[in-house]
Amino acid sequence: MDVLLQDLRYAVRKLLAAPAFTVAAVVTLAIGIGATTAIFSTVNATLLRPLPYPQSENLIALRTRYTDGRVTTGLVAAVEVARLSDAKGSIERAVGMSSVPLDVTLLRDNAPPLRAAVHFVGDGFFGVFGLPMTLGSAFTHEQQTPITQGPNPR
């Protein structure tokens, strides 16, 4: 134990004798530890930990492969989503979501305006993720307007 204390005193004396080296070493260690922690946290949250949805291991994202070999990042025609959701096979449910959000401002009584990103989704979207709707009410398949027809006049 005496040898350890003697070594620690010697190390502290050397570090105090060279303050520039001490600061550089401490900053280098801090940056390295911080970067490692940030990278691990990101990898853990995105790759290692399962998604917080029921049966998340069964969720898949569909992509379109064009005839020239290009692959989209999730762009699937609404007609294809409808065909997949009606087909009986290995896909239990298929729902669509717009890939480009629409920025809107919600005006509420006696409350400040609220900016929100709105995505257009198909019926059953929230059921796939096991999530309740936050605002409004869910819509049914009959209420959904096909993209090719436009909104229903009422």
Secondary structure, 3 states (H helix, E strand, C coil): CHHHHHHHHHHHHHHHHCHHHHHHHHHHHHHHHHHHHHHHHHHHHHHHCCCCCCCHHHCCCCCCECCCCCECCCCCCHHHHHHHHHCCCCCCCCCCECCCCEEEEECCCCCCCEEEEECCECCCHHHHHCCCCCCCCCCCCCCCCCCCCCCCCC
